[in-house]
Amino acid sequence: MKPLGFLSMGRSGVVRDISGGKSVRSRLTGMGFIEGTSIHMIKNDSSGPLIVAVGEGRLVLGQGVAHKVLIEEVG
């Protein structure tokens, strides 16, 4: 497992866990980051916000929040 912020652009993964407090977990779960959910990295240049495809939607996350989502890279 690794933090979402380390997933390279164009790569995919599966959400395995969310670290952090209740507030962060609740916010990310509400955005669709649920254990077992497939994600795809649209943009990650390691210096600014990243864009992630979750289901049919696209989400923008800051690097700090992205590092709280633990994923398993696939493919």
Buried (B, 14 or more C-beta within 10 A) or exposed (E): EBBBBBBEEEBBBBBBEBEBEEEBBEBBBEBBBEEEBEBBBBEBEEEEBBBBBBEEEEBEBEBEBBBBBBBEBEE
